[in-house]
Amino acid sequence: MKRKLPKPIQQFLLEVAGISKYFWRFWKEVFVPPYEMNEITRQAYSVGFKSMPLVSVTAFIMGLVIVIQSRPALIEFGAGSYIPSMSALSIIREVGPLITALVCAGNIGSSISAELGSMKVTEQIDSMEVSGTNPFKFLAVSRIIACTIMIPVIVIYADVISLFGSYAGANIKGEISFNLFFAQVFERLSFNDVSPAFIKSFFFGFSIGLIGCYKGFTSTKGTEGVGKAANSSVVISLFLVILLDMVAVQVASIFNII
């Protein structure tokens, strides 16, 4: 008698297979004309514009908290002058890209899956196929490309806002001029600090867009299915972002980039 795998493992393997199939379909479709440039531009604007308020607040608080939490320990060891460079390295290398990607996974990923899931439920995607339009090309490819392009831009924006938050945090219990603070920040930063964080943010954006579109397209019938799709999109996106970040750190460490 053959033993069946436990149901959770079966569901996990089916999910991995579905995402993998969706991944290869994207690469098959992305280079085939027509190229939906207007839709890509519209989605890029939508992704960036929707994320700016939440990212701005989160990034500023993130920079502020890093300085407030690390300041006592650094002063205790007589390293208070390293507060600007320490906060900048923490933000640029790791905290900024990761936290920003997690925020975008919850905000953008759920929005994409809910939007496409609603279109799936109301049979708008089916009607596009009947009319001769390729819904995958128009809806999924454009959103994945927009996320891949815009998440790195949002990460750079968030890094800048976080540095201003760090400057504000450094002046809560001390006093340091604007010019001196940022002179110390850029004195310690190097290309090897910026490039790995910037490169991995493209992978963060791609995974967020891919999972959001996949869950939207595979949403089951009914409003409950749309809600489950949005929820699982966020969970899977968060997991993938953290997993990709771990892989990126290991690769950078192997090549002595960090």
QUIMOBEL-V802269 format. One record per helix or strand. SS is the DSSP state (H for helix, E for strand). FROM is the first residue (numbers start at 1). TO is the last residue. If there is no record, write none. Layout:
# QUIMOBEL-V802269
SS|FROM|TO / SS|FROM|TO
This chain:
# QUIMOBEL-V802269
H|7|29 / H|37|76 / H|80|121 / H|124|130 / H|135|170 / H|178|188 / H|191|217 / H|223|254
